[in-house]
Amino acid sequence: MSNPTTDAIEAARATGTAAFSKFMSVLQLIADAKDAPSVPQLAALSGYPRPTVYRIVGALIAEGLVVESLRGGTFELGPRLMMLASRSWERSDVRVAAADALQALRDATQETVHLAVRSGSEMVYIEKLESPHAVRMASRIGTRVTLYSSSVGKAYLAALDRTSRDALLEGLTLTRFTPNTIIEPAALRAELDATRERGYAEDREENEAQIFCYGCAIRSADGLPIACISVSIPLFRRSETPLETYVAPLRAACAAVAERLGPAPRSAR
């Protein structure tokens, strides 16, 4: 027999979850936009009615998560969200543990390095050190990249056991970004097998034309991927000895971070 009180609680929970999902969807669209979007643009991208988007944006502004941009009528991330993100990054064990190794890797390669962790079906950059050269990468902390076409994503997938890897692959939509992007499932699995065999991943202009990246996983004591590090190089200045110039210091950096993190406490296993 149905319990009216329980039914009411469940209905309220479902309504709250749906509302929260809408807020997060709009917030994510603002975060991912190349240029600050307007309400009509957000409505078109989200599929929500304009009045709904107006209410969501108003609530996000009231909480300091979003602000109106200087040009007016468009919106960007607010100071409170930046503060929360900053605290999260500062307290990230892997980011702290990787600081020295990332610096050493950037100095050794003279190229841009990224530290990334998995977030759902993507990888997200939680640290970036810029190349000292004039031509640099357009990425930033918080940028999300695919599991299947980025070097950090392929390094992460290749470090998993096949059952876990294939479960993640099943949920991915393989979109072509450049002529080099691998979107055939069989070819991607073969690429991941090769990546696992050689111990590092390659992004051969698969995300962005004229950009070549090497990626490697930071593994836990159990051998599972915790995070990944990449080195990104404009194709025109890629070394003729990439294994010595990029891969060797990259793998050394990942090993150094893994050693610094050490084995997980028993209670966390």
Secondary structure, 3 states (H helix, E strand, C coil): CCCHHHHHHHHHHHHHHHHHHHHHHHHHHHHHCCCCCEHHHHHHHHCCCHHHHHHHHHHHHHCCCEEECCCCCEEEECHHHHHHHHHHHHCCHHHHHHHHHHHHHHHHHCCEEEEEEEECCEEEEEEEECCCCCCCCCCCCCCEEECCCCHHHHHHHHCCCHHHHHHHHHCCCCCCCCCCCCCCHHHHHHHHHHHHHHCCEEEECCCCCCEEEEEEEEECCCCCEEEEEEEEEEHHHCCCCHHHHHHHHHHHHHHHHHHHHCCCCHHHC
